[in-house]
Amino acid sequence: MYRLINFAFIFLIVYLFILEGSAGDHIRILTALILAIFASLIFFIAKWVTLDAMKAVLVFGVIALGFGGWGLASAVIFFFVTSTVLSLININSQNTDSDPGDFDNYSFRRDGYQVWANGFWVAVFSMLWFLSGNIVFMMAALGSLASAASDTWATEIGTMNPGKTVNILTFEAVEPGRDGGISLKGTAGALLGSLSLGAFAFIAPLLAPFEAFFIITISGMIGMVFDSIAGALCLKYDYTFRQPNDFTGDRFLYNNHIVNWLGTGIGGLIALLTSIIAFG
């Protein structure tokens, strides 16, 4: 499935490069391609991504910088690096007797599905921004990314020496890290992640950056809440999204990828609609 997403976006990249891009756009897209190749190799060598995820990172990197520009690309890099560092810290805190550099026994490396679960809508909105030049699509891309950061930081910080965790729907105690679970520490982490991405409103080419900062931050939190509710519903009704043949993980992991994809989409949609009202 993720390979089809790769091919679809590659086709769109080539199409927009040839038919829609100016000379300046061509230089930026080619620069993005070179940088994305180096970034994907570094991330793979560092054991941050799997071999299949390298392709997704390469395609996504070209879109983020080539079509979204340096402001959005900086936000994407910030999200990926900080989220990975939090995962490293979390793994080390929960496995104090293990080698800090040995992650082969943990679900640490991001795969192609995880890359697109967090980056699909960012890529879509980036291309719409490139085609239209309408600032609301850049807002939507950042809102979607803020949702991804909010959810990821909530999980990593919330499961690091966790406190009480409850189901978002029933408020019954659940295991930390479980889909639909929320905690005070995790919610604080979610807000911090969303605020951090909202700060890129002052770097990306956005109108009224202070208003944009609040829109992106709030959109990120709403996307995270939707993600938690959807995850809780999947567990409550024991629902499993249909897995593609090339997915090798368990059904709970695939459910989480789909829920993340939906959550980032909701965050982007909220940012889009709010921006249309505020700036349209």
C-alpha positions in Angstrom: 0.0 0.0 0.0 2.7 2.5 1.0 4.5 1.7 -2.3 1.4 2.8 -4.2 1.4 6.0 -2.2 5.1 6.5 -3.2 4.4 5.9 -6.9 1.4 8.3 -6.8 3.4 11.1 -5.3 6.3 10.5 -7.6 4.0 10.8 -10.5 2.6 14.1 -9.1 6.1 15.4 -8.5 7.2 14.8 -12.1 3.9 16.2 -13.4 4.2 19.4 -11.4 7.9 19.8 -12.1 7.4 19.6 -15.8 4.1 21.4 -16.3 3.7 23.8 -13.4 7.2 24.7 -12.1 9.1 27.8 -13.0 12.9 27.8 -13.3 13.2 28.8 -9.6 10.8 25.9 -8.7 13.0 23.5 -10.7 16.1 24.5 -8.8 14.4 24.2 -5.4 12.9 20.8 -6.2 16.2 19.4 -7.5 17.9 20.8 -4.4 15.2 19.1 -2.3 15.9 15.8 -4.1 19.6 15.9 -3.3 19.1 16.8 0.3 16.4 14.2 0.7 18.7 11.5 -0.6 21.4 12.4 2.0 18.8 12.7 4.8 17.2 9.3 4.0 20.6 7.7 4.0 21.7 9.3 7.3 18.4 8.3 8.9 18.8 4.7 7.7 22.4 4.4 8.8 21.4 5.9 12.2 18.7 3.1 12.4 16.0 5.7 12.6 14.1 4.3 9.6 13.7 1.0 7.8 14.9 0.3 4.3 11.4 0.7 2.9 10.9 3.9 4.8 13.9 5.4 3.1 11.9 5.6 -0.1 9.0 7.3 1.7 11.3 9.7 3.4 12.9 10.6 0.0 9.6 11.3 -1.7 8.2 13.1 1.3 11.3 15.2 1.7 11.2 16.3 -2.0 7.6 17.4 -1.5 8.1 19.2 1.8 11.0 21.3 0.6 10.4 21.3 -3.2 6.7 22.3 -3.0 6.3 23.5 0.6 9.4 25.6 0.9 12.1 26.0 3.5 9.7 27.0 6.3 7.7 23.8 6.1 10.8 21.7 5.5 12.3 23.0 8.7 9.1 22.1 10.6 9.2 18.6 9.1 12.8 18.1 10.1 12.1 19.5 13.6 9.2 17.1 14.0 11.1 14.0 12.9 14.3 14.7 14.8 12.6 15.7 18.1 10.1 12.8 17.9 13.0 10.3 17.3 15.0 11.8 20.2 12.0 11.4 22.5 11.7 7.8 21.4 15.4 7.2 22.2 15.0 8.7 25.6 11.9 6.7 26.3 13.5 3.4 25.2 16.5 4.0 27.3 14.4 5.0 30.4 12.4 1.8 30.1 15.4 -0.5 29.4 18.1 0.6 31.7 20.0 -2.7 31.5 20.2 -2.7 27.7 22.8 -1.3 25.4 21.7 2.3 24.6 22.6 1.8 21.0 20.8 -1.5 20.5 17.3 -1.0 19.2 16.9 -4.1 17.1 14.5 -5.7 19.6 12.2 -2.7 19.7 9.7 -1.2 17.3 11.8 1.8 17.0 12.6 2.3 13.3 9.9 4.2 11.4 8.5 2.2 8.5 6.9 3.4 5.2 3.4 3.2 6.7 4.4 5.3 9.7 6.0 7.9 7.4 2.8 8.3 5.4 0.5 8.1 8.4 2.1 11.3 9.7 3.1 12.9 6.4 0.4 12.1 3.8 -1.8 15.1 4.4 1.2 17.4 4.8 2.3 16.3 1.3 -1.2 16.8 -0.1 -1.6 20.3 1.3 2.0 21.3 0.3 1.1 20.5 -3.3 -2.1 22.4 -3.1 -0.1 25.4 -1.7 2.3 25.1 -4.6 -0.5 25.1 -7.2 -2.7 27.8 -5.8 -0.4 30.0 -3.7 -3.3 30.2 -1.2 -1.9 30.6 2.3 -4.7 28.5 3.8 -3.1 25.3 2.4 0.2 26.1 4.1 -1.7 26.6 7.3 -3.4 23.2 6.7 0.0 21.5 6.1 1.3 22.9 9.4 -1.9 22.0 11.2 -1.6 18.4 10.0 2.0 18.3 11.1 1.1 19.8 14.5 -1.4 17.0 15.0 1.3 14.4 14.3 3.7 16.1 16.7 1.0 16.4 19.4 0.1 12.8 19.2 3.7 11.5 19.0 4.9 13.7 21.9 1.9 12.7 24.0 2.7 9.0 23.6 6.5 9.4 24.2 6.3 11.7 27.1 3.1 10.1 28.6 4.8 6.7 28.7 8.0 8.0 30.1 7.8 7.1 33.9 4.0 7.2 33.4 1.4 8.2 36.0 -2.3 7.5 35.9 -3.7 6.9 32.4 -7.4 6.6 31.7 -9.5 5.8 28.6 -10.6 9.1 26.9 -14.2 7.8 26.6 -14.8 5.9 29.8 -12.2 7.4 32.1 -11.3 3.9 33.3 -7.7 3.2 34.1 -5.8 1.7 31.2 -2.2 0.7 30.5 0.0 3.7 29.5 0.6 3.9 25.8 -2.6 2.1 25.0 -4.8 3.5 22.1 -7.3 5.9 23.5 -5.4 6.4 26.8 -4.8 9.9 28.1 -2.8 11.2 31.1 -1.8 14.5 32.6 1.8 14.1 31.5 0.8 13.0 28.0 -1.6 15.9 27.6 1.1 18.3 28.6 3.5 16.7 26.1 0.8 17.0 23.4 0.4 20.7 24.1 4.1 21.2 24.0 4.4 19.4 20.7 1.6 21.4 19.2 3.0 24.7 20.5 6.4 23.8 19.1 5.0 23.3 15.6 2.8 26.4 15.9 5.9 28.4 16.4 6.9 27.7 12.8 4.1 30.2 11.9 6.8 32.8 12.5 9.2 31.1 10.0 6.8 30.0 7.2 5.5 32.6 4.8 2.2 33.2 6.7 0.0 36.2 7.1 -0.7 37.3 10.7 1.8 34.9 12.3 0.3 35.4 15.8 -3.1 34.3 14.7 -1.6 31.5 12.6 0.3 30.3 15.7 -2.9 29.9 17.7 -4.7 28.2 14.7 -1.9 25.7 14.2 -1.6 24.9 17.9 -5.3 24.4 18.4 -5.7 22.4 15.2 -2.8 20.1 16.4 -4.5 19.5 19.7 -7.9 18.8 18.1 -6.3 16.3 15.7 -4.6 14.6 18.7 -7.9 14.3 20.6 -9.6 12.9 17.6 -6.8 10.4 17.3 -7.3 9.3 20.9 -11.1 9.0 20.5 -10.8 7.0 17.3 -8.2 4.7 18.9 -10.4 4.1 21.9 -13.4 3.3 19.6 -11.4 0.7 17.7 -10.4 -1.0 20.9 -13.9 -0.8 22.3 -15.5 -2.5 19.3 -12.5 -4.6 18.5 -12.4 -3.1 15.1 -9.5 -3.9 12.7 -8.9 -2.0 9.5 -8.2 -4.3 6.6 -4.5 -4.8 6.4 -2.6 -4.9 3.0 -0.7 -8.0 2.2 2.7 -6.3 2.6 2.1 -5.2 6.2 4.1 -7.5 8.6 3.1 -6.0 11.9 0.1 -6.8 14.1 -3.4 -5.5 13.6 -3.1 -3.0 16.6 -0.1 -1.4 14.9 -1.8 -1.1 11.6 -4.9 0.4 13.3 -2.7 2.9 15.0 -1.2 4.0 11.6 -4.7 4.4 10.1 -5.9 6.3 13.2 -2.8 8.6 12.9 -3.6 9.2 9.3 -7.1 10.2 10.2 -6.0 12.4 13.1 -3.5 14.3 11.0 -6.1 14.8 8.3 -8.6 16.2 10.9 -5.9 18.6 12.2 -5.2 19.8 8.7 -8.9 20.2 7.9 -9.5 22.2 11.1 -6.5 24.5 10.2 -7.8 24.8 6.7 -11.4 25.8 7.6 -10.3 28.1 10.4 -7.8 29.8 8.1 -10.5 30.3 5.5 -12.6 32.1 8.1 -9.7 34.1 9.6 -7.8 35.0 6.4 -10.3 34.3 3.6 
